[in-house]
Amino acid sequence: MTTFDDREKAFENMYARDQELQFRTIARRNRLLGHWAAKLMGLTEVEAESYAKDVIHSDFEEAGDEDVVRKILGDLTSAGVECDEARIREALAHKTVEARRQMIEAQG
């Protein structure tokens, strides 16, 4: 193997790690956001955990965060909780920061 091949392999490995970290961070963010919404809806701890998993799964419907925002907004509205899209996006931003912090702490 040449030096170029070694560097190429190293960049591929780094890219794969970065993509995995990004995926895990977004999943953690969605879990945190699900727990936030569950608290607003007054769900029990068991219900909140199940709901958080549903929020994580909702992110696979389409690229981006729109599917998650739409799910949370619809569920909060159905539960009679006063909430608008701006508040959900603000919570999404805060939970993104919190998820990154948790991922960094978990890595050591």
Secondary structure per residue as TSV (DSSP state, phi and psi in degrees):
chain	resnum	aa	ss	phi	psi
A	1	M	-	360.0	141.1
A	2	T	-	-90.5	169.3
A	3	T	H	-60.7	-38.3
A	4	F	H	-61.5	-43.9
A	5	D	H	-62.6	-40.4
A	6	D	H	-62.6	-44.4
A	7	R	H	-65.2	-40.5
A	8	E	H	-62.3	-44.5
A	9	K	H	-63.2	-40.3
A	10	A	H	-63.4	-41.9
A	11	F	H	-66.7	-38.1
A	12	E	H	-63.2	-43.0
A	13	N	H	-64.1	-42.4
A	14	M	H	-63.4	-42.2
A	15	Y	H	-62.0	-44.8
A	16	A	H	-61.7	-42.8
A	17	R	H	-63.8	-43.0
A	18	D	H	-62.6	-41.8
A	19	Q	H	-65.5	-41.3
A	20	E	H	-64.4	-42.5
A	21	L	H	-63.4	-41.1
A	22	Q	H	-64.1	-43.7
A	23	F	H	-60.9	-46.0
A	24	R	H	-66.4	-36.9
A	25	T	H	-66.0	-42.6
A	26	I	H	-66.1	-40.2
A	27	A	H	-63.0	-41.7
A	28	R	H	-65.9	-41.7
A	29	R	H	-59.1	-44.4
A	30	N	H	-65.2	-35.8
A	31	R	H	-63.9	-46.2
A	32	L	H	-61.6	-42.1
A	33	L	H	-65.4	-39.0
A	34	G	H	-61.9	-41.3
A	35	H	H	-66.9	-37.1
A	36	W	H	-60.6	-48.3
A	37	A	H	-66.6	-38.7
A	38	A	H	-61.4	-38.7
A	39	K	H	-64.2	-41.7
A	40	L	H	-62.4	-34.4
A	41	M	H	-84.3	-6.1
A	42	G	T	75.1	29.7
A	43	L	-	-76.2	153.8
A	44	T	-	-71.5	171.2
A	45	E	H	-61.6	-42.1
A	46	V	H	-66.3	-44.6
A	47	E	H	-63.7	-38.4
A	48	A	H	-63.9	-40.9
A	49	E	H	-65.4	-42.7
A	50	S	H	-63.6	-42.4
A	51	Y	H	-64.5	-41.0
A	52	A	H	-60.0	-39.3
A	53	K	H	-64.7	-37.8
A	54	D	H	-63.8	-38.0
A	55	V	H	-65.4	-42.6
A	56	I	H	-58.6	-45.4
A	57	H	H	-66.9	-31.4
A	58	S	H	-66.0	-21.1
A	59	D	T	-72.2	-10.7
A	60	F	T	-90.1	0.2
A	61	E	S	-70.8	-39.8
A	62	E	S	-155.8	164.5
A	63	A	S	-69.5	148.3
A	64	G	S	90.0	-171.8
A	65	D	S	-99.2	-3.5
A	66	E	H	-59.2	-38.7
A	67	D	H	-65.3	-37.4
A	68	V	H	-69.7	-46.0
A	69	V	H	-61.2	-43.5
A	70	R	H	-62.1	-43.6
A	71	K	H	-62.4	-50.5
A	72	I	H	-61.7	-45.7
A	73	L	H	-61.5	-44.6
A	74	G	H	-63.0	-42.6
A	75	D	H	-68.8	-40.8
A	76	L	H	-65.5	-42.2
A	77	T	H	-62.6	-44.3
A	78	S	H	-62.3	-31.6
A	79	A	T	-84.0	-0.7
A	80	G	T	79.7	20.2
A	81	V	-	-91.3	128.4
A	82	E	-	-73.2	111.4
A	83	C	-	-158.3	142.8
A	84	D	-	-118.9	172.8
A	85	E	H	-61.6	-36.9
A	86	A	H	-61.8	-40.9
A	87	R	H	-66.4	-38.2
A	88	I	H	-66.8	-42.8
A	89	R	H	-65.1	-34.9
A	90	E	H	-64.7	-44.9
A	91	A	H	-63.3	-37.9
A	92	L	H	-60.8	-43.5
A	93	A	H	-64.2	-43.3
A	94	H	H	-65.3	-41.5
A	95	K	H	-69.8	-28.6
A	96	T	H	-63.9	-45.5
A	97	V	H	-63.0	-44.6
A	98	E	H	-63.3	-41.5
A	99	A	H	-64.5	-41.9
A	100	R	H	-61.8	-43.4
A	101	R	H	-61.3	-44.6
A	102	Q	H	-64.2	-38.2
A	103	M	H	-66.5	-40.1
A	104	I	H	-65.2	-44.4
A	105	E	H	-63.6	-36.1
A	106	A	H	-69.4	-28.0
A	107	Q	H	-77.1	-16.2
A	108	G	-	106.6	360.0
